[in-house]
Amino acid sequence: MCKENLHDHNHIHEHDHQHEHTHSHNHDHDGHEHAHEHNHIHAHEHEHKHAHEHTHDGSHTHSHGEGHGHKHEGSCEVAAENNNLSKEEKTLKLLLNHWVEHNKSHEEGFKDWVEKSKQMGRVETSDSIKKAIEFMEKADEMLLEAQKHI
């Protein structure tokens, strides 16, 4: 175990979340009242902060609540290298891994619909979903490759 792994630290992560709101407006025209629905999408940014002590080899997993979590792996060299990164670079490094995990979480659902669409006789739909899975897997490889260069 190296000294760099025995310390307290904080992680600050910013995530954009979109929320859709639907509401009606009543209008009175020529004595007739009618309603219109409007959709608005808002992006909200928030931070997750926590501190913990490392007393191990540099590999650990933790969560930030709200379904966000990530795993840290590394040696003393990786920890020292990460200290030289800007806040944006650290955030990007975490986001790249988060995006891969997010994609994988959808993959099982896609696979279910490959089979269901086949059973419905929608072979082209099934083939397109299967192709989308292949593209997502390729995208995941590219995101992990991008992470190596940070």
Secondary structure as the mmCIF struct_conf table of DSSP 4:
data_model
#
loop_
_struct_conf.conf_type_id
_struct_conf.id
_struct_conf.beg_label_comp_id
_struct_conf.beg_label_asym_id
_struct_conf.beg_label_seq_id
_struct_conf.end_label_comp_id
_struct_conf.end_label_asym_id
_struct_conf.end_label_seq_id
HELX_RH_3T_P HELX_RH_3T_P1 LYS A 3 ASN A 5
BEND BEND1 LEU A 6 LEU A 6
STRN STRN1 ASP A 8 ASN A 10
STRN STRN2 HIS A 13 HIS A 29
TURN_TY1_P TURN_TY1_P1 ASP A 30 GLY A 31
STRN STRN3 HIS A 32 HIS A 48
STRN STRN4 ALA A 51 GLU A 53
BEND BEND2 HIS A 56 GLY A 58
STRN STRN5 HIS A 60 GLY A 65
TURN_TY1_P TURN_TY1_P2 GLU A 66 GLY A 67
STRN STRN6 HIS A 68 HIS A 72
HELX_RH_AL_P HELX_RH_AL_P1 CYS A 76 ASN A 83
TURN_TY1_P TURN_TY1_P3 ASN A 84 ASN A 84
BEND BEND3 LEU A 85 LEU A 85
HELX_RH_AL_P HELX_RH_AL_P2 LYS A 87 GLN A 119
TURN_TY1_P TURN_TY1_P4 MET A 120 GLY A 121
HELX_RH_AL_P HELX_RH_AL_P3 VAL A 123 LYS A 148
TURN_TY1_P TURN_TY1_P5 HIS A 149 HIS A 149
#
